[in-house]
Amino acid sequence: MGHFVLYTEGYEPIDPFHLGYLLSFIQRYGGREREVSFFSDRLLELFPDFLDRYSERYRSEEVAKQAFSGYLYNRIFSRLLAELGLVETREVKGSTYSDNKYLIRRTELFDQVFAVW
């Protein structure tokens, strides 16, 4: 059902292989609060093909990157990892919607769950 919802909303689900990389970035860099774009940029450095999925819909590469960051924040960080208590998310409102900042930090539970990893 979860994958179906993502497809009907225009998103492809992130597969476990790529999710593993994202979790490793959270473990490495998530000890302090960082913008979601920090994590999405790291993922795009390794897997630039992710941007192809967004470039067709958006007018520029920068807007496509923002859309990808929004996808990670809404779908992965907020609806999955925060719900499980593995990360804390925080939104800082800007003067416009595009000026909003979305912040991520791993929790102690994340460290306990992934201590062996």
Secondary structure, DSSP 8 states (H G I E B T S, - for coil): -HHHHHHHTT-----HHHHHHHHHHHHHHTTS-EEHHHHHHHHHHH-THHHHHHHTTSSSHHHHHHHHHHHIIIIIIIIIITTTTSEEEEEE--SSGGG-EEEEEE-HHHHHHTS--
